[in-house]
């Protein structure tokens, strides 16, 4: 399924039905009086969170979504039927942003969230409401009010406890496969992962957390280089970060400089992101050259007051200890087992 995390759509609530001008004309009732009913109210446009959705793909094709209009009033004191609401299902983590003002109208972060984005118009009153002692046969009624209308931008930000950061090919996808049932693509070329992947990491029977693999982070990501500008927003929801580094053959790069570059990109995008609790881990520790480099890197990171750890997703070495540390970082101590 194609991953779509942003789309623009026009929302139009239903207009209210017009009020009716009518009079009772029944046998043996010579002075029946006005009997025009009210028009029905227009339907609302409602956004409802569906936990089964993970993309805005369906809405990316819908340029306009309209609720049903209310029916007009009828004679014999009959009111018009109200218009049906237009219920739009969206994934959890969707933000509703007014396209004209760039204001965040709603932030749907709960599974049972349901909000009215555009309210339907009120139905007009029929002439039976306008009868007075001085005008017993009014020949006027109110028109229905138009429904609200606005163009909104829907932005999806994945909901995860831990965001997984790192340059391409440091082993992020392999790590998330090793610690959860998520199955992102793994290959030996950059930008293998093109969309965020969520995985549930289970530590025990009642201890688990959600981790997100954030793709496309390189130098200049905050300005749009690589895929980072598009996907850095998904880090904003996370409560903690796991920063993976490793040894590469690329000239001018080393694990410490990779860490510093991505931290700089985080600060540019949102200074608060760089302040999140973080664990830095040296991945691919099954490689002898990585093991040999670890003592030196540990000292260099210690000068930055960072405790560097080592992990190998390929062999599983250090994976459980790292996931337990992440759990404690976001949720506290592990629950006691019976």
FIMAR-635101 format. One line per 10 residues: number of its first residue (from 1); for each residue x, y, z negated of C-alpha. Coordinates in pm, whole numbers, plus 32768, in hexadecimal, padded with zeros to 4 digits. Each point is the difference from the previous one (the first is absolute). Example, Ala and Ser with C-alpha at 12.3 -4.5 7.8 and 13.67 -1.06 7.14 Angstrom:
REM FIMAR-635101
1 = 84CE 7E3E 7CF4  8089 8158 8042
END
This chain:
REM FIMAR-635101
1 = 8000 8000 8000  8080 8159 805A  8055 80D9 7ED4  7F68 815F 8010  8032 80E5 7ED5  7F81 814C 808A  7EDC 806C 80D9  7F1F 812A 803D  7E86 7FE1 8010  7ED6 80EC 8011
11 = 7EEF 7FBC 7EFF  7E9C 807B 8032  7EF0 7FCE 7EFB  7E98 7FDB 8070  7F1E 812E 8023  7EC1 800E 7F32  7EB4 7FCA 80AE  7F16 8124 8045  7ED1 803A 7F28  7EAA 7FC5 809F
21 = 7ED9 80EC 803B  7EC0 7F32 7FEB  7EA0 8018 7F71  7F0F 7EFE 7F7E  7EE0 7FCF 80F1  7F37 7EE4 7F6D  7E8D 7FC3 8008  7F48 8097 7EDB  812E 80D1 7F9C  7FC0 814E 80AA
31 = 8110 80BA 7F44  8116 7F00 7FFD  811E 80F7 7FEE  816E 7FDD 8065  8092 7E9F 8004  8155 8023 80A7  810A 7F30 7F54  8171 804A 7FC6  8115 7F93 80E7  80ED 7EF0 7F86
41 = 815F 8057 7F89  8125 7FB9 80E4  80F0 7EE5 7FB6  8150 803C 7F57  8153 7F97 8086  8094 7F24 7EEF  8161 7F73 7FE3  8012 7EB7 7F47  8139 7F3F 7FA2  8012 7E9F 8089
51 = 8115 7F35 7F53  800C 7F19 812E  8080 8113 80E5  816F 805E 8022  7FFD 80E8 812F  7F3B 811F 809A  8001 7F53 8152  7E85 7FF3 802A  7FD9 8173 7FB8  8118 8066 80ED
61 = 7F14 7FBA 8125  7ED1 80B1 7F6A  801E 8172 8056  7EAA 8059 7F6B  7F33 7F58 7EEF  7E9A 8076 7FCC  7EF7 7FAF 7EFC  7E92 7FD7 805D  7F17 812D 800E  7ECB 8013 7F27
71 = 7EAB 7FCD 80A1  7F13 8124 8021  7ED5 801A 7F18  7EAA 7F82 806A  7E96 8056 7FBE  7F2C 7F6C 7EEA  8107 8066 7EFF  80FD 7F0B 8093  816E 804A 7FC4  8106 7FAB 8105
81 = 80F0 7EE2 7FC0  815B 8060 7F87  8126 7FBD 80E6  80E5 7EDA 7FB5  8158 804F 7F74  8131 7FBE 80D9  80E2 7F27 7F26  816A 7FFD 8077  80E1 7EF4 7F6D  816B 8060 7FBE
91 = 812A 7F56 7F56  805C 804C 7E98  80FE 811B 7FF5  7F57 80D5 810C  800F 817A 7FE2  7EF5 80DA 80A2  8098 814A 8077  7F3E 8123 8096  809B 803E 8154  7FAF 8176 7FFA
101 = 808B 8055 7EA6  80EF 7ED9 7FC4  7F57 7FD4 7EAC  7FED 7EA4 7F68  7E8B 7FC8 7FCF  800F 7EA1 7F6E  810A 7F05 7F9C  7F6F 7EA1 8001  80E9 7F40 7F1B  7F02 7F1D 7F54
111 = 7F6C 7EC3 8095  7E98 8068 7FB3  8026 816A 807A  7EDC 8092 80C3  7FE9 8172 805E  7F15 80D9 80CB  80D4 80C7 80F6  7EE4 80A8 80C2  7EA9 8033 7F64  7EC4 7FDB 80CD
121 = 7F19 8127 803B  7EC5 8038 7F31  7EB4 7FB8 80A7  7F1C 8126 8049  7EBF 802F 7F38  7EB1 7FC4 80A6  7EE5 80FD 8001  7F50 7F5F 7ED8  8104 80AC 7F23  7FA5 815A 807B
131 = 7E8C 8005 7FAB  7FA1 8120 7F19  7EB6 8096 7F8F  8038 810A 8109  8070 7F17 8116  7F4A 7EB7 7FE6  8058 7F94 8161  8172 8050 8031  8082 7FBC 815A  816F 7FFC 7FAE
141 = 80FF 7EFD 7F94  8176 7FFC 7FC7  80FC 7F70 80F4  80F2 7EFB 7F7F  8159 8072 7F96  812F 7F8B 80CA  80EA 7F06 7F60  8164 8053 7F9D  8109 7FD6 810A  817A 7FF5 7FE2
151 = 8132 7F71 80A5  80DB 7F3D 7F12  8150 7F56 8010  8015 7EB0 7F56  8157 7FA7 7F74  8045 7EA6 7F74  810B 7FE0 7EF4  803D 7E9C 7F92  7FBD 7FAE 7E94  812A 7F51 7F62
161 = 80B4 7FFC 7EB2  815D 7FEA 8097  8085 8097 8142  811B 7F43 80AC  80FE 80EE 809B  813C 7FD5 80C9  80A2 802D 8152  7F97 7F12 8118  8093 7EA1 7FE3  8056 800C 7E8D
171 = 7F18 7EDA 7FBE  7EBA 80AA 7F94  7F1D 7F18 80C7  80C2 7ECD 7F8E  7FE1 8070 7E96  7E89 8039 8010  7FD7 7EA9 80A2  80CF 7F65 7EE8  7F3A 8099 7EE1  7E9D 7FFE 8090
181 = 7F25 7F5D 8108  8020 8127 80ED  8099 7F98 814B  8098 812C 80B6  80D3 7FBE 8133  8171 7FBC 7FBD  8109 8031 8110  8166 807C 8025  7FB2 814C 80AB  7F97 8155 7F74
191 = 7E92 8063 7FCF  7F83 7E9B 7FFB  7EEF 8073 7F0F  7F1E 80FE 80A9  7EE9 8017 7EFE  7FF4 7FF5 7E82  7FD3 7EA4 7F70  7F61 7FBE 7EAD  804E 7ED0 7F2C  7F82 7F91 7EAB
201 = 8121 7F95 7F23  7F98 7F07 7EF4  80DE 7FE8 7ECB  7F14 7F2C 7F2F  7E94 7F9F 7FE1  7F93 815F 7F9C  812C 80CA 8072  8010 8082 8163  8039 8140 80C3  7FE6 807A 8167
211 = 8139 8052 80C9  8006 80BD 814C  810C 7FE5 810C  8027 8161 808D  8094 7FF2 8162  80D3 80E9 80CF  80CE 80C6 7F02  8144 8090 808A  80BA 814B 7FED  7F13 8116 806E
221 = 7EC8 7F38 7FA6  7F5C 812B 7F56  801B 80C5 8147  7F78 7EE5 80D5  8133 7F30 8058  7FB6 7E8F 8029  7EAE 7FA3 7F6D  8039 80A1 7EAD  7F34 813F 802D  7ECF 7F2E 8048
231 = 802F 7F06 7EE8  80A4 80C5 7EE7  7EA1 8067 7F91  7FBF 7E98 7F99  8109 8020 7EF0  7F35 8114 7F55  7F0C 7F07 7F65  810A 7F21 7F66  8057 800D 7E8E  8167 7F86 8029
241 = 80FD 7FC4 8115  80EA 7EE2 8057  8123 807F 80D0  80BA 7EEF 80BD  8160 803A 8083  80FB 7F18 80A0  814C 7FF1 80BA  7FEF 8051 8175  80F5 8003 8122  7F8A 8153 807A
251 = 8115 8103 8000  7FDF 811B 7F05  7F06 7F49 7F23  8024 7F5C 7EB0  7EFB 7F9E 7EF9  8034 8135 7F29  7FE0 80F1 8124  7EC5 7F48 8073  7F69 8032 7EA7  805C 8172 7FFC
261 = 7F71 803A 815C  7EAE 7F67 7FAF  7FEA 80B2 7EB1  803B 8145 80BC  7EE5 7FA9 80F1  7F17 7FB4 7EDC  804C 8152 7F61  7FC0 80B4 8149  7EB3 7F51 8031  7F8A 8023 7E98
271 = 80E7 805E 7EDD  7F24 7F3A 7F11  8049 7EBC 80B9  8170 8010 7FA7  7F9F 800D 7E8F  7F40 7EB7 8005  808A 7EDE 7F32  80EA 7F3E 80E1  80D1 7EC3 800E  8125 7FEF 80F3
281 = 8063 7EA4 8075  8116 7F80 80E1  7F5A 7F06 80EA  808C 7EDD 80CB  80DD 7F95 7EDE  8022 7EA7 809F  8103 809E 80EC  8165 7FE5 7F6F  8062 815F 8070  7ED3 8091 7F48
291 = 805E 7F43 7EC2  8164 8081 8018  7F88 8168 8021  7F09 7FF0 7EDD  80F1 8055 7EDE  807A 813B 80B1  7E9D 806D 805B  7F8A 7FC2 7E9C  8107 80F3 7F7F  7FA7 810A 8103
301 = 7E8E 7FEB 7FAB  804F 8002 7E8C  8092 815D 8033  7EA5 8064 807F  7F6B 7F5F 7EC6  7F62 7EEC 80D3  801A 7E91 7F9C  8036 7F47 8146  7F7C 7E9D 8016  8039 7EF0 8104
311 = 7F02 7F25 80B4  7FED 7F07 811D  7EA8 7FCC 8098  808A 7EF0 80E4  806D 7F20 7EE0  7F15 8087 7EF4  8120 8065 7F1E  7F99 811E 7F1C  7EA4 8023 8099  7F3A 7F9E 7EC9
321 = 80D5 80D5 7F17  7FCF 8129 80E9  7E87 7FD1 8019  7FE4 7FE5 7E85  80C4 8145 7FDE  7F15 80A6 80FA  7ECF 7F83 7F44  8082 8091 7EBA  8049 8147 80B2  7E9A 802E 807B
331 = 7F2D 7F45 7F01  80CF 7FCD 7EC5  8050 7EBD 7F4B  7F8E 7EB2 808B  7EC0 7F74 7F64  8037 7EE5 7F09  7FAE 7EA7 8089  7F1B 7F17 7F3D
END
